[in-house]
Amino acid sequence: MRALTWHGKRDVRVESVPDPRIEKPDDVIVRITTTGICGSDLHLYELFGPYLDPGDILGHEPMGVVDYVGPDVHALKAGDRVVIPFNISCRDCFMCDQGLQSQCETTQVRERGSGAALFGYTKLYGQVPGGQAELLRVPFSNKLPIKVPDGPPDDRYVYLSDVLPTAWQAVEYADIPKGGTVTVLGLGPIGDMATRIAQYRGARLTVGVDLVPERLSRASDHGVTCLDAHNTGKDLTGAVQELTDGRGTDAVIDAVGMEAHGAPLAKAAQWVTGHLPDNVAQPLMERAGVDRLGALHAAVGLVRRGGTISVSGVYGGAASPMPLLTMFDKQIQLRMGQANVWRWVDDILPLLTDDDPLGVDSFKTHDMALEDAPKAYAMFQAKEDGMVKTLLHP
């Protein structure tokens, strides 16, 4: 089959690799019809080389049609249409029963101290072959895949793999009061969708902050009050307070994570780490704070006293400093974590109708062939051509 493979910093290639096979009785093989590029894929493209090996297959936002089923699979048959959650969970263990599929005790990567395994990610999360490929082996197939109806285009459902549940959880964790206010930092795929979900769920004021004009315009078209961080500069807090009677918003969602602009020292540390030998870089990343924390520090300033910060952007530094004195003084509540996909499926599926209240049918900005994935990664990393969300098609 053809698949997108990692070969080094900013070096991904579409190559012919062996087809996946049924390895366990409850496996299925899915023929991928659509697969997304995620912002966290750029972490592999740019930063997390020490935890990857040349030839690793990337991608964790796939959907497709079941081709082959293992002998113990009873919930699916060949020809069924499915979306594959990005975190690999058994849905039977203690953590899964708590709705914490991202902490699945069956697939936790204990040797790395990490949560549930992920498709198409690093050694930190199991190094499982991903879904930017023609075929994907899916385990726990009586419980893990999300079966969706035939008929509507893939665009309707593919975001169930990651974007929709991640954004939904970000809003849920933000605990925005009915008729309340929220600031969303970063208007990439997750931040953009989080603004839509917040509005759908009753937020009176949704403020979106970004640096990219196309992203600001896209969110503004959906009723978001947008602030260009280039223009507000260090007075972003003041700009948000002007909109909220001097208090700040009830909640802030950090959808930026380690890719934040600015912080030149942290940026330099990331660059240096990415060029070190793996045996040196791994312990440095695990013990040193190499994140660019501008967005998270901004969130502390923007949220009102007694408000909530919800972090959906991925951070990687183990010792990143936080302004704990201010956080304590402001009585801030902080929630974060990988999305628990199946926890939110029943809330989201009823919204994926022809009425399309979240705008999923038109959410993508680019459709590209799998063979063009290296070009798509480069464009996404450079924020070219207004790229926010790209769907690849094998």
Number of C-alpha atoms within 10 A of each C-alpha: 13 18 29 27 27 22 17 20 16 17 14 23 20 19 15 12 14 10 14 16 15 16 12 14 14 19 21 30 23 29 23 25 20 27 30 26 23 22 23 18 19 17 19 22 20 18 23 25 25 23 17 19 15 12 18 20 29 26 26 27 28 35 31 26 19 22 17 19 22 19 12 14 17 11 13 19 15 13 14 16 24 26 26 29 28 28 28 28 31 21 21 15 16 14 18 20 13 13 16 23 30 26 26 26 21 20 21 21 20 15 10 11 9 16 24 26 27 26 28 26 26 22 19 20 24 22 20 20 24 26 30 32 31 21 26 27 24 27 21 19 24 17 17 22 24 20 18 18 10 11 8 13 11 21 17 21 24 26 25 26 26 25 24 26 26 26 25 27 25 32 29 17 21 26 21 22 14 10 11 17 24 32 30 30 28 26 26 22 23 27 30 25 25 30 31 22 22 26 22 12 16 15 19 15 21 23 21 28 25 22 15 17 11 17 25 22 12 17 23 15 11 14 15 22 17 21 20 16 17 13 10 14 10 11 11 19 20 16 16 23 18 12 15 15 9 13 16 26 28 24 32 34 31 27 29 27 22 24 23 19 14 12 12 10 12 19 18 13 17 21 14 13 21 20 14 14 11 16 10 12 18 17 11 17 22 13 12 15 19 26 25 27 24 17 24 26 15 16 25 25 20 25 27 24 20 14 22 25 29 25 27 25 26 19 21 18 19 14 13 15 13 12 10 11 9 12 17 12 10 16 14 19 18 16 17 17 19 22 25 24 28 24 18 18 16 9 11 15 15 9 15 17 14 10 9 13 13 21 16 18 18 10 18 17 12 14 14 16 12 22 18 15 24 18 14 22 21 16 15 20 17 11 15 13 11 16 19 24 19 21 26 23 20 20
